[in-house]
Amino acid sequence: MPTLLHLDASARTRSISRELSAAFAGSWRAAHPGARYVYRDLVADPVPFIDAGWTEICDAVLAAGALDLDRLGTLARTPAQAAAWRIVEPLLTELLAADVVMIVTPMYNYSIPAALKAWLDQVTFPRMSLAPRRFVVASARGGAYSPGTPKAAFDYQERYLRDFFAGHFGVTDTVFVTTELANSRQDPALARRRGEHDASYALALATARELGGRY
């Protein structure tokens, strides 16, 4: 049976990006009764930043030239490396077991939350490949950053993740489900664009549900 790994990185307990991911996960689970569903809240249960022990394991992977990820733990030979591996192992095990990875990542300061970056750092090693896994990213932005908008060049969120998944994981099958102008709900300066946001949100929610049933 397939497995869905669902990662939340929104600091808001009730957020648009969480709503989108919940819509995807609900449709996916309905389409795959009895399948395995793994949920991890990277804000409520934060992943530590990598440390010296992690970098030593990474160096050992580079020195080996290539290594089966299932044997990565054999490189943890010192107490510091063993401590680092105890953090990595459950995270990497969840990732390797997944067929689909759903990531919740609002845009913070033009990029991704530190909580998500910490997870990515922990599970990423040289020359690893996660193809043919599929990645779905549920995202909300306070402003408008889609192609053709004045701030499109400041989108270091989607561009970073696409490049990261392709360059480090070998995964090019990444779908983004994005809502723009979320701040129009609170910011008087954006209130006139609330209709654009509502349309963006409705489309993203419908897309998330459709993708969940199809993936």
N, C-alpha and C positions, 0 to 999 in steps of 0.2 A: 504494500500500500504506500502511496505517496506521503511525504512529510512536508508540512509548512512550518517554517521558522518565522515568527512574527516579532520584530524588534521595535520598541517604542523609544524615541529619543526626544520627545517633546516635554519641555519643562511644565507645560500646562496639563493638569490632570483631565481637563475638558477642553480639547483643542480640535480645530478643524482637521488637522492632519491625522489625529487619532480617530476621528469620525470616519475619515476616508478609509483608513486601514481596517477599521472594524467592519465597514461595509464589504471590503474585499474578503476579509477573513470569514465573515458570515456566509457569503456566497460560496467561497471555496469549500468550507466545511459541509455545507448543504450538498454540494456537488460530489463530495468524497466522503460519504458516511463511513465512519469507522477508521478513517485515516488519522495519522498522527499529527497533532497540532502542538507546537512548542512556542510558548510566549515568554519573552524576556523584556522587562521594563528597565531600560538602561539609565533612567533617572531615579526611580525608586530603589534600584539595586545597581549602583554605578560600578562600572568596570575600572579597576585601577589603571593608572598610566603605566606604560612599560618601564622597566628599570634595567639596571646593568646586567642582571641575570638573563633577562630576555635578549638583550643585544648579544650576549655571549652565545646563546643558542642560535641566534640568527647568523652570527659569524661562522659557527660550526656547519650550518647548512650551506653557506657559501663555499666553505673549504671543501665540503663533500662533493660539490658540483651539482648534485641533485639528490633528493631524498624522498622516499615515499612518506607522505604525511602521516600515515598510520604508524611509522617508526620514529617520528619526530622526538618522542619522549626519551628515546635511547641516548640522545645527545645531552640530556640534563644530568651532568656528572658531579657538579659541586653543590653544596647546600643552597647557594644563591640561585643557581640554575634550576634546581629542584623546586624551590619556592616559586620561581617564575612559571615553571611548567604546571604547577598546581592551579595557577590562575588560567593559563592558556587552555589546558586540556578540556574542561567542560565546554568552554566557548567554541573551541575548534570541533569538538565532537558533535555539537548541535549543528554547526554549519555544514560539516561534511555529510551529515545524515539527511539534510534538507534537499528536497527537489525544487522547492520554491522558497525564496527569501523575500519577505515583505518588510520594508524598512520605513519607519515613520521619521521624517526629518523636516521640521520647519526650517525656514531660512533665518539664521541669526547672523546679523552683521555681514550680509552678502554670502554667507557660507553655511556650513553645517554645525550643529551643536558639538561642544567638546565631548559630550557623553558618547556620541556616535563615533567621533574620531578616536577615542580611547579604545572602543571595541574593534574598530578597523585595524588599529595598530597591533592589538594583541593577537588577532587571528591571521595576520598577513606575514608570509615568509617568502623568501626568494624562490622564483621559478615554480610557484604553485599554480595549479590550474583547477578551476571550479566548473568549467564547462562540462556538461550542458545545463547546469543549473540556471534557473530563471530568477531574475531580480525584479521586484516591483517596488517603486518608491512613492510613498504618499507624502505630498509636500504642501505647505501653505506658506505664502509670502505676504508680508504686510502691504507691499506695493505691487507695481506691475513690472515684470522683468522678461516677459516673453519676447521673442524675436520681433524687431520693428519698433519696440517701445524705447523711450529715451534712456532707460536704465538697463537695457538688455546687456550691455557690456559689463555690468556689475554683477551678473549672475555667476558667482563662483561656486554655487551649490550644485546645480545640475551638471554643469560642465566638469566640475571636479569629480563627481561620482561616476559619470560616464567614463571619464579617462581612467579613474582608479579601477573600476570593475574590468575594463578592457585590458589595461596595462598590467595589473597585478593578478587578476583572477582569470583572464582570458575569456570573460563573459561579455558578449555584445548584445545579448537579448535582455536589455533593461528597459522597462517601461516606467515612465513618470506620470503620475496622476496628480495634477497640480491645481490648487486654487490660488488665485491672485487677488490683490487688493483687500486682504483680510482686515487691515486696519481701518477700512471704511466703516466697520462696525463700531469703532470707538473714536476715531479721529475726526473732529469737525471739518478739518481741511480736506478730507477725502469723502465726506458725506455725499457729495454730488455724484460720486462714482459707485455708490452702493449697488445700483442696479447692475453694473458690470460685474461686481463681486458676486452678487446673487446668481447671475447666469453662469459664472465660472464655477461656483460651488456646486450648482445643480448638475452641470455637465460632468464635473469630476466625480461626484457621488454616483451618478449613473454609470460612468466608465468603470469605477472601482467595482461595482456590483457585477457588471458584465464580465470584466476580466476575471473576477473570482470564480464565476461559474464556468469560464472557458479554460482557465489554467488548471 
